[in-house]
Amino acid sequence: MKWVAGIAIAIAVLLGVGWIFRAEIALFGVNRMIASQQEIGPTREINWSTGADSEGRGAADRPPNIVLILADDLGWNDISMNGSNPTTQTPHIDALAAGGVTFSQGYAANGTCAPSRAALMSGRYGTRFGFEFTPTPPGFMPVVGLVSGTRDRPLAPPGVTNTEASSLGLGEMGMPPSEITLAELLADQGYHTVHIGKWHLGGENGMAAHDQGFAESLLMASGLYGRRDDENVIQARQDFDPIDRFLWAALNFAASFNGGPAFEPPKYLTDYYTDEAVKVIEANKDRPFFLYLAHWAPHTPLQAAREDYEALSHIELHRERVYAAMIRSLDRGVGRVMEALEANGLDENTLVMFTSDNGGAGYIGLPDVNDPYRGWKITLFEGGIRAPFLARWPAGLPAGATYDAPVHHFDMYATAAAAAGADMPGDRVIDGVDLAPYVTGAQTGVPHDYLFFRSGAAQAVRDERWKLMVSAPQGLPRKEWLFDLTKDGEWTDILTEYPAEADRLRAVLESHNSEQAEPRWPWTSTTATNVDRDLSQEDQPGDEFAYWSN
């Protein structure tokens, strides 16, 4: 029976090796699955539609063009106008702010990307129509869990797994066609509508960008900025980040147009999107247009154009240098868009808005990315939801102005609609407010008495002064914080000192939650994020954690 024992030992060894390398096996499986599902064709030219104003008006007499530029995971301190960070300089974004209005308390709708995009496109809290969680591909959360298990985190609180599985595929998770998108609203006003870049609001059943009001959509069909073997693309991989490891395994370098087949972009992704945005402006100089330029930058995986990387030789940490180089390309793109508007005589009568879908991510391993705010993406602390929020429209907004009351992503929807002369939908609650009258002084008071944020276990509400934070994982202890945002931000919890304020905000939050729809798909897991240490740093005794569901 020695052969039986030998087989048993061999099986045990194989199982042991499989367990040790379970993360690598899972990532290899993801890579094979994605590769088999997506064929990427050669680069193709986009022939953008051209046309003239139907009423024959000149640029100054037409309703304003609308350009919405969205960055992805841009930290507060990534813009040089916001801080003293010597590594990242953004002269073109700074110039956009100087020529328009800076909203000093601008908020992303959520601490992760897709719900923020839903608010931007709908003018409403995404939770009003069940868009509470960010859609993730099949296997994402289990594989991330396996990979994160390779990093010893004995001090992190336990997570929770949801036993309810989603009945929807990735393409079915999105913003329902019943929502009236900003593109649909503006198209009804005679605007030509164009989307470039990331969408992340669904791809099937009428939820793709070209089915949701955009006449033309150049879609980010995957998520690499360049081929892995391109010598002109510099990479930085974070072995401490499970999301990064998943992305490197799963993503390709691909785009598609209006639902057509995937093809390889001709150059570094951020520069490619900018090139095409400039072409769109040139093609539409004779008619009102809405351009939604949704950059992927500076979201991971970290890949930078060599010329930008080499221009930042003063940065010693490789991943920080790559990250800063990605922002350099993003900033240059903003400058080129502004130059194109001016060159085509459109500068004065174009409303340009710039923001980010959430704050900087802790998983990139850069501790000061959201300085001076606390927290990261995947939390509702200010570092996760405080976002750059700029608007420039020489014909309608003052230059060099600062507006200090809290504002929200869905206000960009309402502001753009009002500028275009569009009536807001009257058959549903619209949460966004036209900000122009508040900036000019035509409207007194503040746009919002309260702002709300929610992703399962993570919830928050703020008014002009106070912010109540809730971390309530299913089956685990609930935690609350109360902060006075007019004093030291979120560094001192004063929950026990001001029980009346906490009770008031708690009641307001509960009332708001009672008006929201059930999520269109369930969360998969609820995990704890270290609020004060980025993922490259080891957790320490006494660290504070907040739960997040997705």
C-alpha positions as CSV (number, residue, x, y, z in Angstrom):
1,M,0.0,0.0,0.0
2,K,3.0,2.3,-0.3
3,W,1.7,3.5,-3.6
4,V,-1.5,4.7,-1.9
5,A,0.5,6.6,0.7
6,G,2.6,8.1,-2.1
7,I,-0.4,9.3,-4.0
8,A,-1.9,10.7,-0.8
9,I,1.3,12.6,-0.1
10,A,1.5,13.9,-3.7
11,I,-2.1,15.1,-3.5
12,A,-1.4,16.8,-0.1
13,V,1.7,18.5,-1.6
14,L,-0.3,19.7,-4.6
15,L,-3.1,21.0,-2.4
16,G,-0.6,22.7,-0.2
17,V,1.2,24.3,-3.1
18,G,-2.2,25.3,-4.5
19,W,-3.2,26.9,-1.2
20,I,0.1,28.8,-0.9
21,F,-0.2,30.1,-4.5
22,R,-4.0,30.5,-4.4
23,A,-3.9,34.2,-5.2
24,E,-1.6,33.7,-8.2
25,I,-3.8,30.8,-9.5
26,A,-6.9,33.0,-9.1
27,L,-5.3,35.9,-11.0
28,F,-4.1,33.6,-13.7
29,G,-7.6,32.4,-14.1
30,V,-9.0,35.9,-14.3
31,N,-6.4,36.8,-17.0
32,R,-7.3,33.8,-19.1
33,M,-11.0,34.5,-18.7
34,I,-10.8,38.1,-19.7
35,A,-8.4,37.4,-22.6
36,S,-10.8,34.8,-24.0
37,Q,-13.7,37.2,-23.9
38,Q,-12.2,40.3,-25.6
39,E,-10.6,40.4,-29.0
40,I,-8.9,43.7,-29.7
41,G,-8.6,44.9,-33.3
42,P,-6.1,47.3,-34.7
43,T,-6.3,51.1,-34.2
44,R,-9.1,52.8,-36.1
45,E,-9.8,56.4,-37.0
46,I,-12.9,58.1,-35.5
47,N,-14.7,60.3,-38.0
48,W,-16.5,62.7,-35.7
49,S,-19.8,64.1,-36.9
50,T,-19.8,67.7,-38.0
51,G,-22.7,70.2,-38.4
52,A,-24.0,73.7,-38.3
53,D,-26.3,75.5,-35.9
54,S,-29.8,74.8,-37.1
55,E,-30.8,78.5,-36.6
56,G,-27.7,79.9,-38.2
57,R,-26.5,81.7,-35.1
58,G,-22.9,82.7,-34.4
59,A,-20.9,81.3,-31.5
60,A,-21.7,84.3,-29.2
61,D,-25.5,84.0,-29.9
62,R,-25.9,80.3,-29.4
63,P,-26.5,78.7,-26.0
64,P,-23.2,77.9,-24.3
65,N,-21.3,74.8,-25.2
66,I,-20.9,72.5,-22.2
67,V,-17.7,70.6,-21.4
68,L,-17.5,68.4,-18.4
69,I,-14.0,67.0,-17.6
70,L,-14.0,64.3,-15.0
71,A,-10.8,62.9,-13.5
72,D,-10.7,59.5,-11.7
73,D,-9.4,59.1,-8.2
74,L,-7.7,62.5,-8.2
75,G,-6.6,63.5,-4.7
76,W,-7.2,66.9,-3.3
77,N,-3.5,67.5,-3.0
78,D,-2.9,66.4,-6.6
79,I,-3.8,69.9,-7.8
80,S,-1.1,72.4,-7.1
81,M,-3.6,75.2,-6.3
82,N,-4.8,73.2,-3.4
83,G,-1.6,72.7,-1.5
84,S,2.1,72.9,-1.2
85,N,2.8,69.4,-2.7
86,P,6.1,70.0,-4.7
87,T,5.8,66.8,-6.7
88,T,2.6,67.6,-8.7
89,Q,2.2,70.8,-10.6
90,T,-1.1,71.4,-12.5
91,P,-0.7,74.9,-14.2
92,H,-3.6,74.3,-16.7
93,I,-6.1,73.2,-14.1
94,D,-5.0,76.1,-11.9
95,A,-5.5,78.5,-14.8
96,L,-9.0,77.0,-15.4
97,A,-9.8,77.9,-11.7
98,A,-8.3,81.4,-12.0
99,G,-10.5,82.1,-15.0
100,G,-13.7,80.9,-13.3
101,V,-15.2,79.8,-10.0
102,T,-13.6,77.5,-7.4
103,F,-16.1,75.8,-5.2
104,S,-14.0,75.3,-2.0
105,Q,-16.4,72.7,-0.6
106,G,-17.2,70.6,-3.6
107,Y,-18.3,67.1,-3.0
108,A,-18.2,63.9,-5.1
109,A,-21.5,62.0,-4.8
110,N,-19.7,59.0,-3.3
111,G,-16.4,57.6,-2.1
112,T,-16.1,55.3,-5.2
113,C,-16.5,56.1,-8.9
114,A,-19.7,54.7,-10.4
115,P,-22.3,56.2,-8.0
116,S,-20.7,59.6,-8.5
117,R,-21.0,59.3,-12.2
118,A,-24.6,58.3,-11.8
119,A,-25.3,61.5,-9.9
120,L,-23.4,63.6,-12.5
121,M,-25.5,62.2,-15.3
122,S,-28.9,62.1,-13.6
123,G,-28.9,65.2,-11.3
124,R,-30.0,63.0,-8.4
125,Y,-28.7,60.8,-5.6
126,G,-28.0,57.5,-7.2
127,T,-29.7,55.8,-4.3
128,R,-33.0,57.3,-5.5
129,F,-32.9,54.7,-8.4
130,G,-30.9,51.9,-6.7
131,F,-27.4,52.9,-7.9
132,E,-25.7,52.5,-4.5
133,F,-22.7,50.3,-5.3
134,T,-19.9,50.4,-7.9
135,P,-20.4,47.6,-10.5
136,T,-17.5,45.1,-10.4
137,P,-16.8,42.2,-12.8
138,P,-17.5,38.6,-11.8
139,G,-14.9,37.3,-9.4
140,F,-13.6,40.7,-8.5
141,M,-14.4,40.7,-4.8
142,P,-13.5,37.0,-4.2
143,V,-10.1,37.4,-6.0
144,V,-9.4,40.6,-4.2
145,G,-10.2,38.9,-1.0
146,L,-7.8,36.0,-1.9
147,V,-5.0,38.4,-2.9
148,S,-5.4,40.6,0.2
149,G,-5.2,37.5,2.3
150,T,-1.5,37.3,1.3
151,R,-0.9,40.4,3.2
152,D,-0.8,39.8,7.0
153,R,-3.3,42.3,8.6
154,P,-4.0,40.8,12.1
155,L,-5.1,44.2,13.4
156,A,-7.8,44.9,10.8
157,P,-11.3,44.3,11.9
158,P,-13.2,41.3,10.4
159,G,-15.2,41.8,7.3
160,V,-18.7,40.5,6.3
161,T,-19.6,38.5,3.2
162,N,-23.0,38.8,1.7
163,T,-24.7,35.4,1.0
164,E,-27.1,37.1,-1.5
165,A,-25.6,36.8,-5.0
166,S,-26.4,39.3,-7.8
167,S,-28.6,38.0,-10.6
168,L,-27.1,40.7,-12.9
169,G,-24.0,40.6,-15.0
170,L,-21.6,43.5,-15.1
171,G,-23.1,45.1,-18.2
172,E,-26.6,44.9,-16.5
173,M,-25.4,46.8,-13.5
174,G,-26.0,50.4,-14.3
175,M,-28.2,53.5,-14.5
176,P,-31.7,52.5,-15.8
177,P,-32.8,54.0,-19.1
178,S,-35.7,55.6,-17.2
179,E,-33.3,58.2,-15.8
180,I,-33.1,61.4,-17.9
181,T,-29.4,61.9,-18.4
182,L,-27.7,65.3,-18.9
183,A,-27.0,64.2,-22.5
184,E,-30.6,63.5,-23.1
185,L,-31.7,66.8,-21.6
186,L,-29.2,68.7,-23.7
187,A,-29.9,66.8,-26.9
188,D,-33.5,67.9,-26.6
189,Q,-32.2,71.4,-26.6
190,G,-30.5,70.9,-29.9
191,Y,-27.0,70.0,-28.6
192,H,-24.7,67.5,-30.2
193,T,-23.6,65.2,-27.4
194,V,-20.3,63.4,-27.2
195,H,-18.8,61.1,-24.6
196,I,-15.1,60.2,-24.4
197,G,-13.6,57.8,-21.9
198,K,-14.9,55.9,-18.9
199,W,-18.7,55.3,-18.5
200,H,-19.2,52.7,-15.8
201,L,-23.0,53.1,-15.8
202,G,-23.9,49.9,-17.6
203,G,-23.5,48.5,-21.0
204,E,-26.6,46.5,-21.8
205,N,-30.4,46.9,-21.9
206,G,-30.2,50.5,-23.0
207,M,-27.7,51.6,-20.4
208,A,-24.6,52.2,-22.6
209,A,-23.6,55.8,-23.2
210,H,-24.7,55.8,-26.8
211,D,-28.1,54.6,-25.6
212,Q,-28.4,57.2,-22.9
213,G,-28.4,60.4,-24.9
214,F,-24.9,60.5,-26.4
215,A,-24.9,60.7,-30.2
216,E,-21.2,59.6,-30.2
217,S,-19.4,57.6,-27.5
218,L,-15.7,56.7,-27.6
219,L,-15.7,54.2,-24.7
220,M,-12.8,53.0,-22.5
221,A,-13.4,49.3,-23.3
222,S,-10.8,48.2,-20.8
223,G,-8.3,50.0,-18.5
224,L,-4.6,49.9,-19.5
225,Y,-3.1,53.2,-20.5
226,G,-0.7,51.4,-22.9
227,R,0.5,47.9,-23.8
228,R,2.4,46.2,-21.0
229,D,5.4,45.8,-23.4
230,D,5.4,49.4,-24.7
231,E,8.9,50.9,-23.9
232,N,7.4,54.4,-24.0
233,V,5.0,53.6,-21.1
234,I,6.5,53.4,-17.6
235,Q,4.8,51.2,-15.1
236,A,4.6,50.9,-11.3
237,R,3.0,47.9,-9.7
238,Q,1.9,47.7,-6.1
239,D,2.2,44.2,-4.7
240,F,0.7,45.4,-1.4
241,D,-2.6,46.3,-3.2
242,P,-5.0,43.5,-4.1
243,I,-7.0,45.7,-6.5
244,D,-3.8,46.6,-8.4
245,R,-2.9,43.0,-8.8
246,F,-6.4,42.2,-10.1
247,L,-6.3,45.1,-12.6
248,W,-2.9,44.0,-14.1
249,A,-4.3,40.5,-14.6
250,A,-7.7,41.6,-16.0
251,L,-7.3,44.7,-18.1
252,N,-6.4,45.3,-21.7
253,F,-5.5,48.4,-23.8
254,A,-8.7,48.9,-25.7
255,A,-11.4,51.4,-26.8
256,S,-14.6,51.1,-28.8
257,F,-17.0,53.5,-30.6
258,N,-20.7,53.5,-30.3
259,G,-20.9,49.9,-29.2
260,G,-18.7,48.6,-32.0
261,P,-15.8,46.2,-31.7
262,A,-12.8,46.8,-29.4
263,F,-9.7,48.3,-31.0
264,E,-6.3,49.4,-29.7
265,P,-5.8,53.2,-29.1
266,P,-2.9,54.6,-31.1
267,K,-1.1,56.2,-28.2
268,Y,-1.0,56.6,-24.4
269,L,-4.6,56.7,-23.2
270,T,-4.9,60.1,-21.6
271,D,-3.2,61.8,-24.5
272,Y,-5.4,59.9,-26.9
273,Y,-8.6,61.0,-25.2
274,T,-7.3,64.6,-25.3
275,D,-6.5,64.3,-29.0
276,E,-10.0,63.1,-29.7
277,A,-11.6,65.8,-27.5
278,V,-9.8,68.5,-29.5
279,K,-11.1,66.9,-32.7
280,V,-14.6,67.0,-31.3
281,I,-14.4,70.7,-30.5
282,E,-13.1,71.4,-34.0
283,A,-15.8,69.3,-35.6
284,N,-18.6,71.0,-33.6
285,K,-17.4,74.7,-33.6
286,D,-20.5,75.7,-35.6
287,R,-23.2,74.2,-33.4
288,P,-23.9,73.9,-29.7
289,F,-22.3,70.7,-28.2
290,F,-21.9,68.9,-24.9
291,L,-18.6,67.1,-24.4
292,Y,-18.3,64.7,-21.5
293,L,-14.6,63.9,-21.2
294,A,-14.3,61.2,-18.6
295,H,-10.6,60.5,-18.1
296,W,-9.3,57.3,-16.5
297,A,-6.4,59.1,-15.1
298,P,-4.9,58.9,-12.5
299,H,-6.7,55.6,-11.5
300,T,-4.5,52.5,-11.2
301,P,-2.9,50.7,-12.8
302,L,-0.1,53.2,-12.6
303,Q,1.2,53.8,-16.2
304,A,2.8,57.0,-17.4
305,A,4.1,58.3,-20.7
306,R,7.9,58.2,-20.7
307,E,8.2,61.9,-21.6
308,D,6.2,62.8,-18.5
309,Y,8.0,60.4,-16.3
310,E,11.4,61.7,-17.5
311,A,10.3,65.3,-16.8
312,L,9.9,64.5,-13.1
313,S,13.4,63.1,-12.2
314,H,13.3,65.1,-8.9
315,I,10.8,62.6,-7.5
316,E,12.6,59.7,-5.9
317,L,9.8,57.2,-5.1
318,H,9.1,55.3,-8.3
319,R,5.3,54.9,-7.9
320,E,5.0,58.6,-6.9
321,R,6.9,59.6,-9.9
322,V,4.7,57.5,-12.2
323,Y,1.5,58.8,-10.5
324,A,2.7,62.5,-10.8
325,A,3.5,61.9,-14.5
326,M,0.0,60.6,-15.1
327,I,-1.4,63.8,-13.6
328,R,1.0,65.8,-15.7
329,S,-0.6,64.3,-18.8
330,L,-4.1,64.9,-17.4
331,D,-3.3,68.6,-16.7
332,R,-1.7,69.0,-20.2
333,G,-5.0,67.7,-21.6
334,V,-7.0,70.3,-19.8
335,G,-4.8,72.9,-21.2
336,R,-5.2,71.6,-24.8
337,V,-9.0,71.5,-24.5
338,M,-9.0,75.1,-23.4
339,E,-6.6,76.1,-26.2
340,A,-8.9,74.3,-28.7
341,L,-11.9,76.3,-27.4
342,E,-10.0,79.6,-27.8
343,A,-8.6,78.7,-31.2
344,N,-12.1,78.0,-32.5
345,G,-13.7,81.2,-31.1
346,L,-15.7,79.3,-28.4
347,D,-13.8,80.3,-25.3
348,E,-16.2,83.0,-24.1
349,N,-19.4,81.1,-24.4
350,T,-18.4,77.6,-23.2
351,L,-19.2,76.4,-19.7
352,V,-16.3,74.2,-18.7
353,M,-16.6,72.2,-15.5
354,F,-13.9,70.1,-13.9
355,T,-14.1,67.6,-11.0
356,S,-13.1,64.1,-9.8
357,D,-15.3,61.1,-9.1
358,N,-13.9,60.7,-5.6
359,G,-10.8,61.5,-3.5
360,G,-7.4,59.9,-3.9
361,A,-7.0,56.2,-3.1
362,G,-5.1,54.9,-0.1
363,Y,-4.2,51.8,-2.0
364,I,-1.7,53.7,-4.2
365,G,0.6,54.0,-1.2
366,L,1.0,57.8,-1.1
367,P,0.1,59.1,2.4
368,D,-0.3,62.8,1.5
369,V,-2.5,62.4,-1.5
370,N,-5.6,64.0,0.2
371,D,-3.8,66.3,2.5
372,P,-5.1,68.1,4.6
373,Y,-8.2,66.0,4.7
374,R,-8.5,62.7,6.5
375,G,-9.3,59.4,4.8
376,W,-9.3,58.0,1.2
377,K,-11.4,56.7,-1.5
378,I,-13.6,53.9,-0.2
379,T,-14.5,56.0,2.9
380,L,-16.8,58.9,3.5
381,F,-14.2,60.9,5.3
382,E,-13.4,64.2,3.6
383,G,-10.4,62.7,1.9
384,G,-12.8,60.2,0.1
385,I,-15.5,62.6,-1.0
386,R,-14.0,66.2,-1.1
387,A,-13.2,66.8,-4.7
388,P,-11.8,69.5,-7.0
389,F,-14.9,71.4,-8.2
390,L,-14.3,74.1,-10.8
391,A,-16.5,76.0,-13.3
392,R,-15.5,78.5,-16.0
393,W,-17.9,80.4,-18.2
394,P,-16.7,83.9,-19.1
395,A,-20.1,84.9,-20.5
396,G,-22.0,83.8,-17.4
397,L,-19.7,83.4,-14.3
398,P,-17.2,85.8,-12.7
399,A,-13.5,85.1,-13.0
400,G,-11.3,84.3,-10.0
401,A,-14.2,83.8,-7.7
402,T,-14.5,81.4,-4.8
403,Y,-17.8,80.0,-3.5
404,D,-17.6,78.5,0.0
405,A,-21.0,76.7,0.7
406,P,-21.1,72.9,0.2
407,V,-22.1,71.8,-3.3
408,H,-22.4,68.4,-4.9
409,H,-21.9,66.6,-8.2
410,F,-25.5,66.6,-9.1
411,D,-25.3,70.4,-9.1
412,M,-23.2,70.3,-12.2
413,Y,-26.2,68.6,-14.0
414,A,-28.6,71.4,-12.9
415,T,-26.1,74.2,-13.6
416,A,-25.4,72.9,-17.1
417,A,-29.2,72.4,-17.8
418,A,-29.9,76.0,-16.7
419,A,-27.1,77.4,-18.8
420,A,-28.5,75.6,-21.8
421,G,-32.1,76.8,-21.1
422,A,-33.4,73.3,-20.5
423,D,-36.3,72.8,-18.1
424,M,-35.6,70.3,-15.3
425,P,-37.6,67.0,-15.4
426,G,-40.8,67.6,-13.5
427,D,-41.8,64.0,-12.9
428,R,-39.2,63.1,-10.3
429,V,-37.1,64.5,-7.5
430,I,-34.1,66.4,-8.9
431,D,-31.5,67.0,-6.2
432,G,-29.2,69.2,-8.1
433,V,-29.4,73.0,-7.9
434,D,-28.2,75.6,-10.5
435,L,-25.2,77.2,-8.8
436,A,-24.8,80.2,-11.1
437,P,-27.3,82.4,-9.2
438,Y,-25.6,81.6,-5.9
439,V,-22.2,82.6,-7.3
440,T,-23.4,85.8,-8.9
441,G,-25.4,86.8,-5.8
442,A,-28.8,86.7,-7.6
443,Q,-29.8,83.9,-5.1
444,T,-29.2,84.2,-1.4
445,G,-28.9,81.4,1.2
446,V,-27.1,78.1,0.4
447,P,-27.8,75.5,-2.3
448,H,-28.4,72.7,0.2
449,D,-29.4,72.4,3.8
450,Y,-28.0,68.9,4.0
451,L,-25.9,66.6,1.8
452,F,-26.1,62.8,2.1
453,F,-23.7,59.9,1.2
454,R,-24.3,56.2,1.4
455,S,-22.7,52.9,0.4
456,G,-24.2,50.1,2.5
457,A,-22.5,50.2,5.9
458,A,-20.9,53.6,5.2
459,Q,-23.3,56.6,5.6
460,A,-22.9,60.3,6.3
461,V,-24.8,63.5,6.4
462,R,-23.5,67.1,6.7
463,D,-25.0,70.6,7.0
464,E,-23.0,73.8,6.9
465,R,-21.2,73.0,10.0
466,W,-21.7,69.5,11.3
467,K,-21.0,66.1,9.8
468,L,-22.3,62.8,11.2
469,M,-20.5,59.7,10.0
470,V,-21.9,56.1,10.4
471,S,-20.1,52.8,10.0
472,A,-22.7,50.1,10.5
473,P,-21.6,46.7,9.1
474,Q,-24.2,44.0,9.1
475,G,-24.0,41.8,12.2
476,L,-21.1,43.9,13.6
477,P,-21.0,46.8,16.1
478,R,-22.1,50.2,14.8
479,K,-19.8,53.2,15.2
480,E,-20.6,56.9,14.8
481,W,-18.5,60.0,14.7
482,L,-19.6,63.7,14.9
483,F,-17.3,66.3,13.5
484,D,-17.3,70.1,13.4
485,L,-16.0,70.8,10.0
486,T,-15.5,74.5,10.7
487,K,-12.8,73.7,13.3
488,D,-10.3,70.9,13.0
489,G,-12.1,68.9,10.3
490,E,-12.4,65.2,11.2
491,W,-9.6,64.8,13.6
492,T,-11.7,65.2,16.8
493,D,-14.8,63.2,17.4
494,I,-17.3,65.3,19.5
495,L,-20.2,62.8,19.4
496,T,-20.6,62.7,23.2
497,E,-20.2,66.5,23.6
498,Y,-23.0,67.4,21.3
499,P,-25.7,64.7,21.6
500,A,-28.5,67.1,20.4
501,E,-26.7,67.8,17.1
502,A,-26.0,64.1,16.6
503,D,-29.7,63.3,17.2
504,R,-30.8,65.9,14.7
505,L,-28.5,64.7,12.0
506,R,-29.3,61.0,12.8
507,A,-33.0,61.8,12.3
508,V,-32.4,63.7,9.1
509,L,-30.3,60.8,7.7
510,E,-33.0,58.2,8.6
511,S,-35.6,60.3,6.9
512,H,-33.5,60.6,3.8
513,N,-32.8,56.9,3.7
514,S,-36.5,56.1,3.9
515,E,-37.0,57.9,0.6
516,Q,-34.3,55.9,-1.3
517,A,-34.8,52.8,-3.4
518,E,-33.6,49.4,-2.7
519,P,-30.2,48.7,-4.4
520,R,-30.5,47.3,-7.9
521,W,-27.8,44.7,-7.1
522,P,-26.5,43.6,-3.7
523,W,-23.2,44.4,-2.1
524,T,-20.7,41.5,-2.1
525,S,-18.6,42.2,0.9
526,T,-18.2,44.7,3.7
527,T,-14.6,45.4,4.7
528,A,-12.7,47.8,7.0
529,T,-10.4,50.5,5.7
530,N,-7.7,52.1,7.8
531,V,-8.7,55.7,7.8
532,D,-5.2,57.1,8.5
533,R,-2.7,54.7,7.0
534,D,-2.3,54.1,3.3
535,L,-2.1,50.5,2.2
536,S,1.7,50.4,2.0
537,Q,1.9,51.0,5.7
538,E,1.3,48.4,8.4
539,D,-1.7,48.7,10.6
540,Q,-0.8,49.7,14.2
541,P,-2.6,49.2,17.5
542,G,-5.1,52.0,18.1
543,D,-5.7,52.7,14.4
544,E,-9.1,53.7,13.4
545,F,-11.1,51.8,10.8
546,A,-14.3,52.5,8.9
547,Y,-16.4,49.9,7.1
548,W,-17.4,50.0,3.4
549,S,-19.9,47.9,1.5
550,N,-19.6,47.0,-2.2
